[in-house]
Amino acid sequence: MKRQELINQVKEEYAGIASIESQQHFHQTSSEITPEAYYEKLLGMVISEIQNGTFDNCRSGREIINKVAADKTILSEWK
């Protein structure tokens, strides 16, 4: 799949997830970050990795999201 297609799919998926998280009171954690800010930051990291070819073997944006959810250390910028 082309990288731009993967980026578009990932953007749509994370937008939906952020919306759901906002509705489910994400702020119950000790973090001061909003769900939108968290997923925007995560999305930026994922897009960077897609552009670098990290996920060239993935067939969909959902597959990428599942991989990142299982192990965020796959993202070179994750701290």
Helices and strands as residue ranges (DSSP letters): H 3-23, G 26-28, H 35-51, H 61-70, G 72-74
